[in-house]
Amino acid sequence: MESNTAQGNTAQGSHLYVLSLQNGRMGACTISGTYTPPAGATRYDILTQLRIDAVREYPSMEGSIVLYFALETNRLADQEVSS
């Protein structure tokens, strides 16, 4: 799962995520971005994929624990969805 909020990319996914991990050597990392999950995906599916992606980018996070995970709709409550 690649964040689609990289510099220069204005398209954003339907959800905002933040994931913080800590390994056994007390090293930590936090990743964040936006993502549009596939139909039928669960929060657990997304968390699992984010952990895989974090370890791919930061190999020292293999076997790490989750310190924080948030997945929210990437829309402010007062915004209307245009059709």
Secondary structure, 3 states (H helix, E strand, C coil): CCCCCCCCCCCCCCEEEEEEEECCCCCEEEEEEEECCCCCCCHHHHHHHHHHHHHHHCHHHCCCEEEEEEEEECCCCCCCCCC
